[in-house]
Amino acid sequence: MSILKEFREFAVKGNMIDMAVGIIIGGAFGTIVQSLVKDVIMPP
């Protein structure tokens, strides 16, 4: 059960929110780059 305790301490520190925001921004950035390459750099 120490893993669960350590995870709770990690989540309470706010690092979990920072990580979630980073993942969301990373996903959005990936989509923007993919669209740019598909539509601007290599048009049909």
C-alpha angles and dihedrals in degrees: 000000000000090000090059091048092050091048091053091051090049093049094047093055090067095247089116091061092047091051092049092050090049092052092049093049091045092052093049092048091051091053092049093051092047091051092047093052093044098047107026109026098035108024118180 
